[in-house]
Amino acid sequence: MSSVLTIRNLSKRYGHIQAVNDVSFEVERESVFGILGPNGSGKTTTLGIVLDVIKSDVGSYSWFDSERHTNDIKRRVGAILETPNFYPYLSGHKNLKIVADIKGVPYSKITTVLDKVSLLGRKDSRFKEYSLGMKQRLAIASALLSDPEVLVLDEPTNGLDPEGIRQIRDLIKQIASEGKTIILASHLLDEVEKVCTHVGILKSGNLLKYGNVNEILSEEVLLEVATDNLAALKAAIAEYPSLSLIDEVNGKLSVKSLDPALNATTLNKSLLEKGIVLNHLVSKKSSLEDQFLKIVKGK
Amino acid sequence: MLKLFKIEWSKLLQSRSFRVLLGIYIVVYTLFLLVLSSMFDRFSSDVLNEVVKNIDYNPFTFPDIWILTAYFAQPFTLLAAIIVIVLVVNEFDFRTARQHIIDGLTRWEFVLGKFITVVTISVIVTVLIFLLGSFTGLMKDTGTSPTGYGISLSYFIAFFVRTVGLLTFAMFLAMWIKRTGVTILIFIVLHLGLFAAIVRNRLDATIGDALPMGTFNRLIRLFRPDDSIIQNYEQLKLTDMILIAPTGQFVVSLIYIAAFVGLSYVVIRRNDLK
């Protein structure tokens, strides 16, 4: 599969803060690539660099394996960075006319994209009168105007109500199903888990991990256990080589099992034989969220 | 170019600050001209008859009215400059400058687009003062011959170049500072020629006059005592005291304008668009 975006050793420093530190990754065609990280982890800076509005200190990037970032390439990439950026005093339709002029797209396309994001009925309202969800949808419409191969979205559901979040998510899935590559920055794991095929995890400017969502979302078993004598339980768990203690919350221990044979049933039985009676036992699969928190906390 | 003009024009036309400030400009300047001319009427009937020989002379008739209009409109350039500053800073506040670059506008096109706005506003303002001058002239003119309408085009060219110069400078400041209030304040201080005046008085008059603001502001100016042009004080008309700069100064003005456009590009190119 050919690469849509290649990033090599990008670094960017703002004064004392290393916003992006030696980040390299590749986005494959027709994938939905999630850039995941808490606020301030360097997601927007990374996207800003590859979108030609922020200058990197070190490193390089290339779209479609092309050496130069020409206007032609910009037309093949539809992007929004952070908030939707439009003239508040102009209507949605007039705002898109300006974008169409810049991208060299006929005005007839405006109706098509507005229809796609269900904004056709409100096209003549001023941008500032739009709800946040409508603003986000207008931004997506604007990004879709030149029928780009790649869509870059930065926190597209930020600040939206559940309905708005669902609308945007359905829209992203629909666009992805049309064979477009999507690069999505988000601090919401749930979002990435639901729509992305690939994920890169950023923390404090460092790319901690990146790859297929299924690979990162491993099949390992997580157990949550509790008992009256927590110290004895901890000691007992330490005796199992395939178990590791991950977390302790409200007197409950989160334990990871690397041995599939050691599950809730067998552990319960085994602990009982050691004289430890559990008063709480939950078995769950490690979700991306746990993975994410583990990766972020671990380093 | 046409594409950029189209983009900028649609932004300009719907901008409330543009409409409001243009409205203020028209109203205030019309009032100003009317008050000035009625003051002159009173003044001339009471005092001027005693002092000046050519009693028939009224500068509020054609063609002198155009010279007066062009001269007195100069301080109002500040309003046009505020429009430019607001429009430029808006691009950063709304983050539309950044979005435009993402969408495929080059940084140079962005600067050029704003310079087109500057020229457009300058044309509008110049046409406006011409119309307001004509309006005042028609009100005052009691049926003199149409030959009197021979328009002093050079004054309008000077006014236009001066306006483009000052507004380009305002554009550059706005792109550099990216804040409306501070930019307007700095523009006022420099536009009044305070800096040029200090240089003029403390260092050297020629240097002060050669600075950008000094150059723009003296394209149309009142005579100074050392101007030898005025010889016959007997037949002095009010408009004789308003002088137009030599061609060389226009050339220097154009060079300054090009330099400010270039500097704007340097500023936009060097900094991240946050």
Interface residues (C-beta under 8 A of the other chain):
Chain A: G48 L51 D52 V53 I54 K55 N71 K74 R75 A79 I80 L81 E82 T83 N85 F86 Y87 P88 Y89 L90 K94 K97 I98 V99 D101 I102 K103 G104 S142
Chain B: K3 K6 I7 S10 K11 Q14 S15 R16 N90 F94 R95 T96 R98 Q99 H100 I101 I102 D103 G104 L105 T106 D272 L273 K274
